Amino acid sequence: MSCCKQKKETPDPTPGPSFDDPSIHEDYKNYERDPFLAFIPQLGKWGFGILSNELSIYGKGVASAPSFTSKFLQGTYSFYRANPNILFREILSGFTVAIMQVPESIAFSFVAGVPPLSGLQATWWMAFITGIFGGKPGMISGAAGALAVVVTRLTASDGVLSYLSVDERLNVLYMTMFVCGIFQIGFAMFRLAKLVRLIPETAEPLFVDCTVEQRQWLTFSGQPLELSLVLVHVACCMAIMKFWPMVPKIGRWIPASLMALLIGTLIEWTLFRQAIGQGTRVVEQTAPIAGDPPRFDWPSIPSDSQTLSTMLSFAIQLAAIGAVESVLTLQACNEITDTVPKISDSNQECFAQGLANLVCGLFRAMGGDAMIGQSTINIMNGARHRVSSTMSGVFMLLFTLVLSPFINLLPIATLTGVLFMVVLSTFQWKTFIILRYGRLSDSAAIVLVTVVAVFTNLAIAIAAGIILSALVHAWDSGAHVETDVVVKDMVVNGKRVNDVKYVHVRGSIFFSSTRKFVNMFNIAEDPTTVILDFKDALIIDHSAVAAIQGLSHRYALAGKRIIILNIQQKCVGRMQRTHGDKDKLHTQMSHQVADLESQGREGEEREENIADSTSSEPKDLQNLKMFEANVDGIDTELNKLIDNNGADVQEVDSQHRA
């Protein structure tokens, strides 16, 4: 809003430098632009510095690992020896979580199109390694659905590797997980966990598995009786998992998923197969589990360019999905435990996830990431230490080796019911409230993320959500540029200038707000002098610099001038580097400007100070300091003179007698 203020007449100040004299603020001219290709050695130096620093940190860590491990084990032993109840609670919670992970790991293995043993071993490797090296004690990792829905595109017979055999596709998957682990370790080394803050709430994964019915393991022969039995299995499993926790006492100690599997298996092998004479598919008929211990096996893959490029692209996607989900799960666990989040914990979790996935690829396991459901249950059980998450992996290995005959008897339909309940329990139902009552852009982001996740994967969906939210934010921020415009007389470089348009800019000027900023000026009607004060504004990008340069050029063509004031220090370098005319910019930024009223007030204050000082001067001669006498000081001097004269007289008398 523009307004004009009438100023009282005051005499012109003492003439100073001319209007074009750039003698003020010479610091602006000292800035020298780097050579054009100087960024290449600077980039190399920056990268070498980061690499050397990281190698130094890891070298010190390796050197101190023996002593640290010894002290850690001694401290852990002393702690649990003094607190055996905490140790018992940790082990019991890990056992409970491991039991719950068995059916989910098998279910996600079928979703991914890999043998169940691959999913079970992935869960035990992930839980064991992340339990030791992870950034959040008590957080659980394992074979997860978010990675399974991406992996299925590699292993499916009609997927991107359809030209390969089943064994070759599995080898490509394991090599992909190996490379995925390397990428996640790189994320940790370069401290990329902080980028998760760019993910808005509406772009977070919804964990909706919409590809379940597309998998071959959920199909049936098409007989009406078998279809009915499958639906009975699914309904019974979902009902048990829903209502079993409400049973007093034992409902809290025995996991609902384990009870659903036990009852479903009992119904399958007694009621359906013995009484009715019709059974449904079980794990042994789909992919039997041998119960073998993990074996090292370097995956051998074809060396053609198409396979290698596919492997690399999927490794990047899986690394991004696993890192994002793990860091978000860590943040959720911190909220439950009221722990202050640290970026270092997130980077440590990325390192642990990468190490676990790297090992999974070498032992024919499908890999995984953090699991929000099991982590929440573990922490709600009171687990706060690494024993619970580590022991869940150990128990998972024991279940795989000992309980493989029982796992082969599990009905596929019951596992389907468990998977459906996982989807229903992890789905964020508050999404519908946001869709109905939230902002339109938030609703659009939720719909976009969901649709893209269904047809592609979570990595692409998250990227799409971030892009949409960033565009909305840029659009909103572009409308928040405001100015206060006043036309008044001012002092420029010591000279009075009449009718100066003073523009106080507020907000961020960047590509989205430059049009609104430029439209605030009317070159034809503006006075000959325009002052832009950027005290409360930020110049973000080159679009803002180009907008200011364009305004200056058009004002110069009209015979008018622009003076730039109070550019923030972090914006000066950006303007100096990208502005087309450095000398002109220096001239615009090198003026001393003052308000005329402030100049008048300063003059009045100086006059008052002079008057006060003159009023304190003495009016009479006797009041001058030179005529003031200090009686005490005079008496002291007289006494000294008398003493000295007496000593001299005595000395003369003695000489005379001699």
MONOR-V797136 format. One line per field, one symbol per residue. ss: DSSP state (@ for helix, = for strand, . for the rest). phi: phi as a letter, one per 30 degrees, with the letter a starting at -180 (. if undefined). Layout:
ss: ???
phi: ???
This chain:
ss: .===.....................@@@@@.......@@@@@@@@@@@@@@@@@@@@@@@@@@@@@@@@@@@@@@@@@@@@@.@@@@@@@@@@@@@@@@@@@@@@@@@@@@@...@@@@@@@@@@@@@@@@@@.......==..@@@@@@@@@@@..........@@@@@@@@@@@@@@@@@@@@@@@@..@@@@@@@..@@@........@@@.@@@.....@@@@@@@@@@@@@@@@@@@@@@@...@@@@..@@@@@@@@@@@@@@@@@@@@@.....=@@@@@.................@@@@@@@@@@@@@@@@@@@@@@@@@@@@@@@@@.....@@@@@@@@@@@@@@@@@@@@......==.@@@@@@@@@.....@@@@@@@@@@@@@@@@@.@@@@...=@@@@@@@@@@@@@@@....@@@@@@@..@@@@@@@@@@@@@@@@..@@@@@@@@@@@@@@@@@@@@@...===========..===============....@@@@@..........===========..@@@@@@@@@@@@@@@@...=====...@@@@@@@@@@...@@@@@@@@...===@@@@@@@@@@@@@@@@@@@@.....@@@.@@@...@@@@@@@@@@@@@@@@@@@@@@@@@@@.
phi: .caccdcddbddddebdddcdcdchddddddcddedcddddddddddddddddddddddddddcddddddddddddddddddbddddddddddddddddddeddddddddddicdeddddddddddddddddcddbdjdcbldcdddddddeddcddcddcddcdddddddddddddddeddddddeddchdddddddddedcddchcdccddddddcdbdjdeddddddddedddddddddcdddddidddccedddddddddddddccddddddibccdcdddcadcdidddbdaddcbdcdddddddddddddddddddddddddddddddddchcddbdddddddddddddddddeddbhcdiaadcddddddddddjdbbddddddddddddddddccddddddddddddddddddddddcddddedddddcdddddddddddddddddcbadddddddddddddddddddddccdbbccbcadbcchicdbdhcdccccbjccaedcdddddddcbddcdddbbccccdcbbcdbdddddddddddddddddibbcccbhddedcddddddcddbdddddddccccbbddddddddddddddddddddddddccddddddcdccddddeddddddddddddddddddddddd
